[in-house]
């Protein structure tokens, strides 16, 4: 009897799995959806989605053509299949978009078993859309504060916004030209984002992929070019958190951070792995781990990172942006890193460059920065080879070793690697941390730099094993202040 029940469960599972494989395909043309690039198809596409949902699910298949639409809403068991040569075009009229939590071209909420797949393209036409939004705001037709002459993010349409959706597949697509963050998945479970190409450089605040308080996610084999953060994990709500997420084999270029956890971190981040990723020509950090909003960030593995021409390699930061909301960061392992940091601006020449900010300062090191009495704990760096340009000059900015306390704490400031301005190390700067272990690290300063390779301030329990460096006219590796139990082997 026991074996019979087991067999029945296996058969039921196989039936459920194969049901998706043999779900019916419906051509877009069947629903008189036009592919001329001029006809607004919003109602026709929504009718097709609703029809497929009511009839047991399946794929809405778009063949070669340009399909113009405003906001559409996915339903359970429906996949949008964009064949090669098919382009889903977002309207350039801001009033063609629905705002439900966020404003987006494709919405999905409180449903399951959905996807957007195929070798076609979704083009948000974001530059024209954003500029039209600004024009309406200037005319008083849209109420907005127009900060920095941009309408706020919540009304500037992104391409995809999914909330509380289970079983999601985003695969093989080209996604481009959002007016804001390109795709946001919030409180979703069991999600695959694989082999997509993201070109999101049409406007400011244009992230590549945003994952918010999601569980069981794989982000693999993607190629991302974004004006803002490339792959960004966030936590918007206490009691929810990002958990069990794999970020593997992605290539990322941004004018902000390559792979970032935070800035929003009200709940937390746990069991995150980033394996064999490449970040290049990126203005800010290749890897930024930030816990600044009262949540937790723990059990993180970064294994295999190529950081090429990136302004900062790694930035770990505790903050307190809301008074009384204490954040934590524990058990971080980062290994097998090869990186080079340029002297010049890493994203120079791209459409939306990162800002010239917090100047003057010399090139910034890797940063591990907690807060007084609030320590980053249990960090391991293994197998690093990093090349810096050197050229640190006292005439640009200068923090003498007996003035380390002059470096501001800035617990409430928006966290970026450049926020402290000048730092007294060119390789690694650690402040307010416990149980730090570095092994098999090689740091190179290509030209003369007045600073030391490594500075530790208020660090308790650190082991530096096989840490070597090359620096003109410098033999000293490390300077410590207010620190205990620091060992160099």
LINPECOR-V753165 format. One line per field, one symbol per residue. ss: DSSP state (H for helix, E for strand, - for the rest). phi: phi as a letter, one per 40 degrees, with the letter a starting at -180 (. if undefined). burial: b if it has 16 or more other C-alpha atoms within 10 Angstrom, else e. Layout:
ss=???
phi=???
burial=???
This chain:
ss=-HHHHHHHHHHHHHHHHHHHH--EEEEHHHH----EEEEE-HHHHHHHHHHHHH---EEEEE--EEEEE--EE----EEEEE---EEEEE---HHH-EE---EEEEEEE--EEEEEE---EEE--HHHHHHHHHHHHH--------E--E--HHH--EEEEEE--EEEEEE--EEE------EEEE--EEEEEE--EEEE--------EEEE--EEEEEE--EEEE----EEEEE------EEEEEEE--EEEE----EEEEEEE--EEEEEEEEEEEEEEEEEEEEEEEE----EEEEEEEEEEEEEEEEEEEEEEE---------EEEEEEEEEEEEE-------------------------EEEE-E--E-EEEEEEEEEEEEE------------HHHHHH------------------EEEEEEEEEEEEEEEEEEEEE------EEEEEEEEEEEEEEEEEEE-------EEEE--EEEEE-
phi=.cccccccccccccccccdccbcccbcdcdcfccbcgbcccdccccdcccccdcbggibcbbcdibbcaccbbcbdgbbcbbcdgcbcbccccdccbcbbgbcacbbaafbafbabbhccbbbcfccccccccccccccgcbcacfcffbccccbccccbbbbfbbgbbbagcbbagccadcabbbfcbfbbbbfbbbbbbcacfbccbbbbfbbfbbbbgbbbbbcbdcbbcbbcbdgbacafbbbbgbbbbacbbcbbbhccacciaafbbbbfbbbafbcbccbbbbbbbgcbaafbbbbgbbbbfbcacabbacaacbdgcccbaagbbbagbbabbcccccbdgcdbccccafbcacdccdbbbcbdgbccbgbbbbgbbbbbcggdbcccaabcccbccccccfcccdcadcccfcbcbcbabbafabfbbbafbbbbbcbcaccccbbbbfbbgabbbfbbabacgbbccabbbfbbfbbbb
burial=eeeeeeeeeeeeeeeeeeeeeebebbebeebebbbebeebbbebbbebbbbbbeeebbbbbbbebbbbbbbbbbbbbbbbbbbbebbbbbbbebebbbbeebbbbbbbbebbbbbbbbbbbbbbbbbbbbbebbebbbeeebebeeeeebbbbebbbbbbbbbbbbbbbbbbbbbbbbbbbbbbbbbbbbbbbbbbbbbbbbbbbbbbbbbbbbbbbbbbbbbbbbbbbbbbbbbbbeebbbbbbbbbbbbbbbbbbbbbbbbbbbbbbbbbbbbbbbbbbbbbbbbbbbbbbbbbbbbbbbbbbbbbbbbbbbbbbbbbbeeeebbbbbbbbbbbbbbbbbbebbbeeeebbbeeeeeebbbbbbbbbbbeebbbbbbbbbbbbbbbbbbbeeeeebbeeeeeeeeebebeeebbbbebbbbbbbbbbbbbbbbbbbbbbbbbbeeebbbbbbbbbbbbbbbbeebebbbeeeeebeebeebeebeee
